[in-house]
Structure formats: structure tokens, C-alpha cells
Amino acid sequence: MAGKPDVNGIFYLMDDILGDNGVPRNIRKSVSDAKEKVKAGASDVNLTSAIYLLDECLNDINMPFHTRPAIMEVISELERMKEEMK
């Protein structure tokens, strides 16, 4: 995703992860919780909370190889959104 971060694009990436049954339930739960934080409002606190939840997933030893880059992309886009708010 190049250019300005798009919340719908971020939700699309998150939905791909949520729809993948190969992703462990605890990781899908964290992604779902992060999505709810962003839906609640793109405030600095909500974006930081969402980033934190997703960042914790990256350390999970059960993380599928194909899911890690997707989560890293979501984190990157959320961080870009946060920067643009400043």
C-alpha cells in the first residue's frame, strides 16, 4: 500500500488474516481486537493499542510464515496513520 494509509485497506488486510483458518485462534483474536480499537476511532491511543496487540502476535511461535508479513504490513500502515495525525 503506497501513499496515504487507507483505513478500509487496513481492514481488508485484517479481514484476510481473520478469514484464514490456518491462523491460530489467539492470533485471530488479537487481530480482531486490534480492528475493534481502530473502528472505535483513529485516535493516537486506539492506534497505539492496536499496534501493541499486533506486535505481540509477531512473537507467537505458532505464527504461520505467510501471516507474519501481513501483520507487519498492518502495523506499518497503522504507524503511518498515527504519524499523519501529528
N, CA and C of each residue as an Amber inpcrd file, in Angstrom:
protein
   258
   0.8450000  -1.1830000   0.0000000   0.0000000   0.0000000   0.0000000
   0.8820000   1.2360000   0.0000000   0.8750000   1.9230000  -1.0640000
   1.6980000   3.1190000  -1.1450000   0.8080000   4.3400000  -0.9580000
   1.4190000   5.4290000  -0.5950000   0.6680000   6.6580000  -0.4080000
   0.0210000   6.7470000   0.9520000  -1.0620000   7.5190000   0.9900000
  -1.7680000   7.7500000   2.2520000  -2.4270000   6.4700000   2.7600000
  -2.2730000   6.1690000   4.0610000  -2.9160000   4.9790000   4.6090000
  -4.4390000   5.0820000   4.5170000  -5.0480000   3.9980000   4.1650000
  -6.4910000   3.9380000   4.0000000  -7.0420000   2.9520000   5.0250000
  -7.9270000   3.4130000   5.8840000  -8.4540000   2.5520000   6.9410000
  -9.1960000   1.3580000   6.3460000  -9.8650000   1.5410000   5.2190000
 -10.5570000   0.4150000   4.5880000  -9.5600000  -0.6150000   4.0730000
  -8.4270000  -0.1530000   3.5680000  -7.3730000  -1.0560000   3.1270000
  -6.7850000  -1.8350000   4.2970000  -6.6580000  -1.1650000   5.4260000
  -6.1480000  -1.8210000   6.6350000  -7.1510000  -2.8810000   7.0940000
  -8.4370000  -2.5320000   7.0740000  -9.4670000  -3.5010000   7.4510000
  -9.4700000  -4.6930000   6.4950000  -9.2400000  -4.4320000   5.2060000
  -9.1810000  -5.5120000   4.2150000  -8.0520000  -6.4830000   4.5550000
  -6.8760000  -5.9440000   4.8950000  -5.7450000  -6.7970000   5.2790000
  -6.0690000  -7.5960000   6.5420000  -6.6820000  -6.9320000   7.5090000
  -7.0530000  -7.6150000   8.7500000  -8.0810000  -8.7070000   8.4840000
  -9.0420000  -8.4260000   7.6170000 -10.0740000  -9.4160000   7.2980000
  -9.4730000 -10.6470000   6.6170000  -8.4340000 -10.4430000   5.8020000
  -7.7440000 -11.5850000   5.1920000  -7.1560000 -12.4930000   6.2640000
  -6.5510000 -11.8880000   7.2720000  -5.9660000 -12.6710000   8.3690000
  -7.0670000 -13.3670000   9.1580000  -8.1460000 -12.6190000   9.4490000
  -9.2520000 -13.1770000  10.2320000  -9.9550000 -14.3280000   9.5140000
  -9.9630000 -14.2930000   8.1870000 -10.6350000 -15.3220000   7.4100000
  -9.7820000 -16.5530000   7.1460000  -8.5330000 -16.5120000   7.5630000
  -7.6130000 -17.6270000   7.3210000  -7.6730000 -18.6070000   8.4900000
  -8.2590000 -19.7700000   8.2620000  -8.3870000 -20.7550000   9.3320000
  -7.0600000 -21.4050000   9.6980000  -6.0210000 -21.1450000   8.9200000
  -4.6900000 -21.6510000   9.2490000  -3.9920000 -20.8030000  10.3010000
  -4.5780000 -19.6490000  10.6070000  -4.0190000 -18.7620000  11.6230000
  -4.5920000 -19.1850000  12.9760000  -3.7400000 -19.3900000  13.9740000
  -4.2320000 -19.8070000  15.2940000  -5.2750000 -18.8350000  15.8530000
  -6.1770000 -19.3940000  16.6290000  -7.2950000 -18.6310000  17.1890000
  -6.8330000 -17.4350000  18.0150000  -5.7720000 -17.6100000  18.8170000
  -5.3250000 -16.4990000  19.6630000  -4.8070000 -15.3280000  18.8280000
  -4.1900000 -15.6130000  17.6920000  -3.7030000 -14.5450000  16.8200000
  -4.8860000 -13.8550000  16.1360000  -5.8580000 -14.6450000  15.6720000
  -7.0490000 -14.0400000  15.0680000  -7.7910000 -13.1760000  16.0830000
  -7.8140000 -13.6000000  17.3490000  -8.4630000 -12.8060000  18.4070000
  -7.7590000 -11.4720000  18.5880000  -6.4370000 -11.4900000  18.5900000
  -5.6720000 -10.2440000  18.7350000  -5.9040000  -9.3200000  17.5470000
  -5.9560000  -9.8910000  16.3400000  -6.2110000  -9.0750000  15.1440000
  -7.6160000  -8.4910000  15.2110000  -8.5730000  -9.2910000  15.6590000
  -9.9460000  -8.8130000  15.8030000 -10.0350000  -7.6890000  16.8320000
  -9.3540000  -7.8540000  17.9580000  -9.3380000  -6.8150000  18.9940000
  -8.6940000  -5.5330000  18.4670000  -7.6180000  -5.6940000  17.7010000
  -6.9430000  -4.5260000  17.1270000  -7.8720000  -3.8130000  16.1400000
  -8.5960000  -4.5770000  15.3560000  -9.5320000  -3.9910000  14.3960000
 -10.6150000  -3.1970000  15.1200000 -11.1220000  -3.7350000  16.2260000
 -12.1380000  -3.0240000  17.0110000 -11.5880000  -1.7200000  17.5790000
 -10.3250000  -1.7220000  17.9930000  -9.7000000  -0.4890000  18.5040000
  -9.6870000   0.5790000  17.4180000  -9.3170000   0.1910000  16.2010000
  -9.2480000   1.1510000  15.0980000 -10.6530000   1.6040000  14.7170000
 -11.6170000   0.6850000  14.7160000 -13.0030000   1.0470000  14.4100000
 -13.5630000   2.0360000  15.4240000 -13.1230000   1.9220000  16.6810000
 -13.6260000   2.7990000  17.7450000 -13.2130000   4.2520000  17.5210000
 -12.2450000   4.4630000  16.6740000 -11.7920000   5.8120000  16.3740000
 -10.2920000   5.8250000  16.1750000  -9.8590000   6.5200000  15.1510000
  -8.4370000   6.5570000  14.8170000  -7.7110000   7.5900000  15.6800000
  -7.8390000   7.4300000  16.9940000  -7.1160000   8.3180000  17.9020000
  -5.7310000   7.7380000  18.1540000  -4.8490000   8.5510000  18.6830000
  -3.4820000   8.1160000  18.9750000  -3.4880000   6.9200000  19.9250000
  -4.3380000   6.9720000  20.9470000  -4.3960000   5.8980000  21.9420000
  -4.8980000   4.6000000  21.3060000  -5.9590000   4.6780000  20.5100000
  -6.5060000   3.4780000  19.8790000  -5.5210000   2.8670000  18.8910000
  -4.8600000   3.6990000  18.0980000  -3.8910000   3.1830000  17.1360000
  -2.7070000   2.5440000  17.8540000  -2.2500000   3.1770000  18.9340000
  -1.1400000   2.6130000  19.7050000  -1.5340000   1.2760000  20.3130000
  -2.7470000   1.1890000  20.8460000  -3.2280000  -0.0750000  21.4240000
  -3.3020000  -1.1690000  20.3600000  -3.8020000  -0.8240000  19.1790000
  -3.9020000  -1.7940000  18.0940000  -2.5120000  -2.2730000  17.6660000
  -1.5740000  -1.3500000  17.5500000  -0.2010000  -1.6970000  17.1720000
   0.4050000  -2.6270000  18.2150000   0.1810000  -2.3290000  19.4760000
   0.7180000  -3.1590000  20.5620000   0.1710000  -4.5840000  20.4900000
  -1.1490000  -4.7140000  20.2680000  -1.7650000  -6.0360000  20.1710000
  -1.1650000  -6.8390000  19.0160000  -0.9940000  -6.1800000  17.8830000
  -0.4480000  -6.8690000  16.7120000   1.0310000  -7.1940000  16.8900000
   1.7460000  -6.2930000  17.5360000   3.1740000  -6.5180000  17.7640000
   3.3990000  -7.7360000  18.6530000   2.5320000  -7.9370000  19.6260000
   2.6370000  -9.1130000  20.4950000   2.4530000 -10.4030000  19.6970000
   1.6200000 -10.3660000  18.6680000   1.3940000 -11.5490000  17.8220000
   2.6700000 -11.9790000  17.1130000   3.4950000 -11.0240000  16.7530000
   4.7040000 -11.3420000  15.9900000   5.6470000 -12.2570000  16.7650000
   5.5500000 -12.2610000  18.0840000   6.4180000 -13.0970000  18.9120000
   5.8410000 -14.4850000  19.1700000   4.6430000 -14.7510000  18.6640000
   3.9990000 -16.0450000  18.8800000   4.6970000 -17.1140000  18.0320000
   5.1170000 -18.1940000  18.6650000   5.8520000 -19.2320000  17.9410000
   4.9490000 -20.0080000  16.9810000   3.6480000 -19.9000000  17.1500000
   2.7110000 -20.5900000  16.2630000   2.2960000 -19.7520000  15.0600000
   2.9310000 -18.5940000  14.8890000   2.6000000 -17.6970000  13.7840000
   2.9410000 -18.3630000  12.4490000   1.9510000 -18.5300000  11.5610000
   2.2550000 -19.0750000  10.2330000   3.1780000 -18.1170000   9.4590000
   4.0490000 -18.6920000   8.6520000   5.0200000 -17.8740000   7.9170000
   4.3550000 -16.8420000   7.0090000   3.2480000 -17.1920000   6.4050000
   2.5910000 -16.2660000   5.4780000   1.8210000 -15.1580000   6.1990000
   1.5880000 -15.3190000   7.4850000   0.8190000 -14.3220000   8.2380000
   1.6950000 -13.2040000   8.7740000   2.9300000 -13.5150000   9.1010000
   3.8360000 -12.5150000   9.6700000   3.9640000 -11.2660000   8.7860000
   4.2410000 -11.4040000   7.4700000   4.3500000 -10.1880000   6.6410000
   3.0460000  -9.4000000   6.5770000   1.9060000 -10.0910000   6.6060000
   0.6130000  -9.3990000   6.5690000   0.4210000  -8.5610000   7.8320000
   0.7610000  -9.1280000   8.9720000   0.6290000  -8.3850000  10.2330000
   1.6190000  -7.2290000  10.2630000   2.8160000  -7.4530000   9.7600000
   3.8040000  -6.3730000   9.7180000   3.3340000  -5.2320000   8.8120000
   2.6450000  -5.5720000   7.7190000   2.1130000  -4.5380000   6.8270000
   1.0190000  -3.7360000   7.5230000   0.1550000  -4.4230000   8.2640000
  -0.9100000  -3.7250000   9.0070000  -0.2850000  -2.7880000  10.0350000
   0.7140000  -3.2700000  10.7680000   1.3900000  -2.4300000  11.7670000
   1.9950000  -1.1980000  11.0990000   2.6420000  -1.4080000   9.9710000
   3.2650000  -0.3040000   9.2390000   2.2320000   0.7470000   8.8370000
   1.0860000   0.2830000   8.3360000   0.0370000   1.2200000   7.9230000
  -0.5600000   1.9610000   9.1190000  -0.7310000   1.2650000  10.2380000
  -1.2520000   1.9250000  11.4390000  -0.2640000   2.9720000  11.9480000
   1.0270000   2.6480000  11.9010000   2.0390000   3.6140000  12.3230000
   2.0540000   4.8270000  11.3960000   1.8520000   4.5970000  10.1040000
   1.7970000   5.7160000   9.1600000   0.5850000   6.5930000   9.4450000
  -0.5590000   5.9590000   9.7570000  -1.7480000   6.7300000  10.1210000
  -1.4810000   7.5940000  11.3470000  -0.8110000   6.9860000  12.3210000
  -0.5010000   7.6950000  13.5580000   0.3980000   8.9070000  13.2880000
   1.3720000   8.7300000  12.4270000   2.2910000   9.8240000  12.0800000
   1.5560000  10.9580000  11.3680000   0.6270000  10.6070000  10.4960000
  -0.1110000  11.6400000   9.7450000  -1.0390000  12.4470000  10.6410000
  -1.3890000  11.8890000  11.7910000  -2.2660000  12.6010000  12.7180000
  -1.5230000  13.7320000  13.4150000  -0.2110000  13.6330000  13.4700000
   0.5810000  14.6420000  14.2010000   0.6280000  15.9490000  13.4720000
